[in-house]
Amino acid sequence: MQMFDSDFDYKGDFIDRWNSRIKQAKAAMGVLGALLVVAGVFSAVAPYSLYSFIQVLAGVALFVHGGVQVISYFGTPEFFRSSALIVSGILNALLGIIFLLLPVYLTASTLVFLLAFLFILTGFERISFARQMKYFGLPNSTAGTVTGVINVILGVVFIAMPLYSSLVLGYVLAAYLVIAGITLLVEAVSMKRIDR
């Protein structure tokens, strides 16, 4: 990790990186958000005979989402990096791998707690990043704060009702995918170029 350099323009560096990647980031977040929502809707409405297919689709979506989070972590200027983002990315990728490799009866009891932890961690990461943006006078931090708070609340609800959540694992998975997708779509829509 770099030491803080008072002569370096961290805000300017962040703005330059942000503006140079805004179109690609919006497109990627929009596509990934839409895919997560579609995977979540199919998880909720699919008959049980198609559950294996939906489980694979959800596993792939979570694995890709986790990979994008890890890439985003390394693409963020070091001073603005949040360790919660890389942890969330790794956990999302692991959750995707679990969905791909293990049968449902082995994962049902642990997935609820993992999903709850991911909700809470992702929520804190979004709140933290929104506060950093606000601190440095960068616009559009409200959407990140709102989606972060919603994620934390849902994580606490999942922890408070683990038995109920494990009984309706398909719907818990669907809720996670839809909420993660909507969060990405809201953030993609709210992303704008930052003027100096």
C-alpha positions as CSV (number, residue, x, y, z in Angstrom):
1,M,0.0,0.0,0.0
2,Q,1.2,3.5,-0.8
3,M,1.9,6.0,1.9
4,F,-0.2,9.1,1.8
5,D,1.4,11.8,-0.4
6,S,0.1,15.3,0.4
7,D,1.4,16.6,-3.0
8,F,-0.5,14.0,-5.1
9,D,-4.0,14.9,-6.4
10,Y,-6.0,11.9,-5.3
11,K,-9.3,13.5,-6.1
12,G,-8.0,14.4,-9.6
13,D,-6.6,10.9,-10.2
14,F,-10.0,9.4,-9.2
15,I,-11.9,11.8,-11.4
16,D,-9.6,11.1,-14.4
17,R,-10.0,7.3,-14.0
18,W,-13.7,7.6,-13.4
19,N,-14.3,9.7,-16.5
20,S,-12.2,7.6,-18.7
21,R,-14.1,4.4,-17.8
22,I,-17.6,5.8,-17.3
23,K,-19.2,4.4,-20.5
24,Q,-17.7,1.0,-20.2
25,A,-18.6,0.8,-16.5
26,K,-22.2,1.9,-17.1
27,A,-22.7,-0.7,-19.9
28,A,-21.1,-3.5,-17.9
29,M,-23.1,-2.7,-14.7
30,G,-26.3,-2.4,-16.7
31,V,-25.8,-5.7,-18.5
32,L,-24.7,-7.5,-15.4
33,G,-27.5,-6.0,-13.3
34,A,-30.1,-7.1,-16.0
35,L,-28.6,-10.6,-16.0
36,L,-28.8,-10.9,-12.3
37,V,-32.4,-9.7,-12.2
38,V,-33.4,-12.2,-15.0
39,A,-31.6,-15.0,-13.1
40,G,-33.4,-14.0,-9.9
41,V,-36.8,-13.9,-11.6
42,F,-36.2,-17.3,-13.2
43,S,-35.1,-18.7,-9.8
44,A,-38.4,-17.5,-8.3
45,V,-40.8,-18.7,-11.0
46,A,-39.1,-21.8,-12.3
47,P,-40.7,-25.2,-11.6
48,Y,-38.7,-27.5,-9.3
49,S,-37.9,-29.7,-12.3
50,L,-35.8,-26.9,-13.8
51,Y,-34.2,-26.0,-10.4
52,S,-30.8,-27.5,-11.4
53,F,-30.7,-25.4,-14.6
54,I,-31.6,-22.3,-12.6
55,Q,-29.0,-23.2,-9.9
56,V,-26.3,-23.4,-12.6
57,L,-27.5,-20.1,-14.2
58,A,-27.4,-18.4,-10.7
59,G,-24.0,-19.9,-10.0
60,V,-22.6,-18.5,-13.2
61,A,-24.1,-15.1,-12.6
62,L,-22.7,-14.9,-9.1
63,F,-19.3,-16.1,-10.2
64,V,-19.2,-13.4,-13.0
65,H,-20.4,-10.7,-10.5
66,G,-17.7,-11.7,-8.0
67,G,-15.1,-11.5,-10.8
68,V,-16.3,-8.0,-11.8
69,Q,-16.1,-6.9,-8.2
70,V,-12.5,-8.1,-7.9
71,I,-11.5,-6.4,-11.2
72,S,-13.2,-3.2,-10.0
73,Y,-11.2,-3.3,-6.8
74,F,-7.9,-3.4,-8.6
75,G,-9.1,-0.8,-11.1
76,T,-9.9,1.7,-8.3
77,P,-7.2,4.1,-7.3
78,E,-5.5,2.7,-4.2
79,F,-6.5,5.5,-1.9
80,F,-10.2,4.9,-2.7
81,R,-10.1,1.1,-2.4
82,S,-12.4,-0.6,0.0
83,S,-11.3,-4.0,1.2
84,A,-15.0,-5.0,1.6
85,L,-15.3,-4.9,-2.2
86,I,-12.6,-7.5,-2.8
87,V,-13.9,-9.7,0.0
88,S,-17.4,-9.4,-1.4
89,G,-16.2,-10.3,-4.8
90,I,-14.3,-13.3,-3.6
91,L,-17.4,-14.5,-1.5
92,N,-19.7,-13.9,-4.5
93,A,-17.4,-16.0,-6.7
94,L,-17.2,-18.7,-4.0
95,L,-21.0,-18.7,-3.7
96,G,-21.2,-19.1,-7.5
97,I,-18.8,-22.1,-7.4
98,I,-20.8,-23.6,-4.5
99,F,-24.0,-23.4,-6.6
100,L,-22.2,-25.0,-9.5
101,L,-20.5,-27.8,-7.7
102,L,-22.6,-28.9,-4.7
103,P,-26.1,-30.4,-4.6
104,V,-28.8,-28.4,-2.9
105,Y,-29.2,-30.6,0.2
106,L,-25.5,-29.9,1.1
107,T,-25.7,-26.2,0.7
108,A,-29.2,-25.3,1.9
109,S,-28.3,-24.7,5.5
110,T,-25.1,-22.7,4.9
111,L,-26.3,-20.6,1.9
112,V,-28.7,-18.5,4.0
113,F,-26.0,-17.3,6.3
114,L,-23.5,-16.8,3.4
115,L,-26.2,-14.7,1.6
116,A,-26.9,-12.7,4.7
117,F,-23.2,-12.0,5.2
118,L,-22.8,-11.0,1.6
119,F,-25.8,-8.6,1.9
120,I,-24.4,-7.0,5.0
121,L,-20.8,-6.8,3.6
122,T,-22.0,-5.4,0.2
123,G,-24.2,-2.9,2.0
124,F,-21.3,-1.6,4.2
125,E,-19.0,-1.5,1.1
126,R,-21.5,0.7,-0.8
127,I,-22.1,3.0,2.2
128,S,-18.3,3.3,2.7
129,F,-17.7,4.2,-0.9
130,A,-20.6,6.6,-1.0
131,R,-19.1,8.4,2.1
132,Q,-15.7,8.6,0.4
133,M,-17.3,10.1,-2.7
134,K,-19.2,12.6,-0.5
135,Y,-16.1,13.5,1.5
136,F,-14.1,14.4,-1.6
137,G,-17.0,16.4,-2.9
138,L,-17.9,14.0,-5.7
139,P,-21.5,13.9,-6.8
140,N,-24.0,11.0,-7.0
141,S,-23.3,9.4,-3.6
142,T,-27.0,9.1,-2.5
143,A,-27.8,6.0,-4.6
144,G,-24.9,4.1,-3.1
145,T,-26.0,5.0,0.4
146,V,-29.6,4.0,-0.2
147,T,-28.7,0.7,-1.8
148,G,-26.2,0.0,1.0
149,V,-28.7,0.5,3.7
150,I,-31.2,-1.7,1.9
151,N,-28.6,-4.5,1.6
152,V,-27.7,-4.3,5.3
153,I,-31.4,-4.5,6.4
154,L,-32.0,-7.5,4.2
155,G,-28.9,-9.2,5.5
156,V,-30.1,-8.7,9.1
157,V,-33.5,-10.1,8.1
158,F,-31.9,-13.2,6.6
159,I,-29.9,-13.8,9.8
160,A,-33.0,-13.2,12.0
161,M,-35.0,-15.9,10.1
162,P,-32.5,-18.6,9.1
163,L,-34.9,-21.6,9.3
164,Y,-37.6,-19.8,7.3
165,S,-35.0,-18.7,4.8
166,S,-33.5,-22.2,4.3
167,L,-37.0,-23.6,3.7
168,V,-37.5,-21.2,0.9
169,L,-33.9,-21.3,-0.4
170,G,-35.0,-20.8,-4.0
171,Y,-36.7,-17.6,-3.2
172,V,-33.9,-16.4,-1.0
173,L,-31.6,-17.0,-3.9
174,A,-34.0,-15.2,-6.2
175,A,-34.2,-12.2,-3.8
176,Y,-30.4,-12.0,-3.6
177,L,-30.0,-12.0,-7.3
178,V,-32.8,-9.5,-8.0
179,I,-31.6,-7.1,-5.3
180,A,-28.0,-7.3,-6.4
181,G,-29.2,-6.7,-10.0
182,I,-31.4,-3.8,-9.1
183,T,-28.6,-2.3,-7.0
184,L,-26.3,-2.5,-10.1
185,L,-28.9,-1.0,-12.4
186,V,-29.6,1.9,-10.0
187,E,-25.9,2.6,-9.7
188,A,-25.4,2.3,-13.5
189,V,-28.2,4.8,-14.1
190,S,-26.9,7.3,-11.5
191,M,-23.3,7.2,-12.8
192,K,-22.3,10.4,-14.5
193,R,-19.1,12.1,-15.6
194,I,-17.5,14.2,-12.9
195,D,-16.7,17.7,-13.8
196,R,-13.6,19.3,-12.3
